[in-house]
Amino acid sequence: MPLKIDTEQEFDIEDLQYDIDETRKTDRWNDAPAEVKELFHTLEWNIIDGEHHETITFINGCLEKGVSPRTLVAGPMATGIAEVGRRFKMDEYFLPEVMMSAKCMHEALGRLKPLIVAEKSIDIGTVVVGTVQGDLHDIGKKIVAMMMEAAGFTVVDLGVSVPPEDFIAAIREYKPKIVGFSALLTTTMNMQGETLKLIKKEGLREQVKVFVGGAPISQAWADKIGADAYGADALIAVEKAKACVDRLHNLSGGDPAVHAAMLEIDRQREAAKAAAG
Ligand code: B1M
């Protein structure tokens, strides 16, 4: 006997719309002032959906409400792209979707960069940053570069997939106080170690403090390859960079005292967090 399959089921389009809206609800921004809550929600979903033509409109909307560029970067933009990463990992998204979301992030950062960099008042030294060879991820590195500029550094951004030799050439040319490697892939994080080895081989290790960061990077990895500092996020990287050019400026790159001071910054932050509950 043939199976009876009901192909004529009718859906009420309004009910369907309601279901979709429900799945999009998030209470993440409940603490935000009422006037920006909806905007944060919309911006976050704009990034998840990869609707890059509209990103600037939402960014401008938030700026008009007085939201600071840093809050946007650390808030709805960060949570939006993190959700994209989760979906990619779970095979809910594929590369084209991720690329569209990355485009939203770039549009937003392009709009926010001049506002963040305008906070720079003094010049406290040069930092060279780049994403290591074989790795094309640059959103996080751009945020780090932007925050470093705002803090007073002159940043030379070498871009993505930077070969170790190009880092060496940049150290010779720009004489930075700090050189930073970003890596987002477990397959490219090793290039941080390779680049650092070449810096040592070229006799430049004592001239620069070496910073590492990126999603798969940890303090344990930084220790393993002999980096001076690990930046879990852009703000931590800036705090450590400032300490390097300020009170630690007389210490050379690779000095164990620099490494110990960097760990102390983390320890103090953790203690302050714990005290705040
Ligand atoms: Co890619 N990707 N991706 N991707 N991508 C990841 C990294 C992945 C974790 C996604 C996943 O599976 N969940 C995964 C890596 C898995 C692994 O290695 N274990 C992955 C993969 C597999 C790939 C491809 C191999 C996919 C493929 O082709 N099959 C491919 C690789 C291409 C290549 O590089 N050769 C690929 C490609 C891409 C796009 C091009 C589509 C795009 C990048 C666009 C761009 O950057 N221009 C992309 C994106 C967007 C991502 C995710 C979704 C988001 C990355 C991001 O921008 N995060 C990512 C998922 C994830 O990370 N959860 C993923 C937001 C950013 C603000 O955070 O970069 O961590 P983050 O930066 C932070 C901190 O880490 C720190 O500060 C930043 C700000 O607070 N930080 C530093 C970063 N660098 C620092 C340097 C410092 C200090 C701090 O000092 C110098």
Residues whose N, C-alpha, C, O or C-beta is under 5 A from the ligand:
A	BS01	B1M	I81 V84 G85 F88 K89 L95 V98 M99 A102 G134 D135 L136 H137 D138 I139 G140 K141 I143 V144 G180 F181 S182 L184 L185 T186 T187 F211 V212 G213 G214 A215 G231 A232 D233 A234 A237
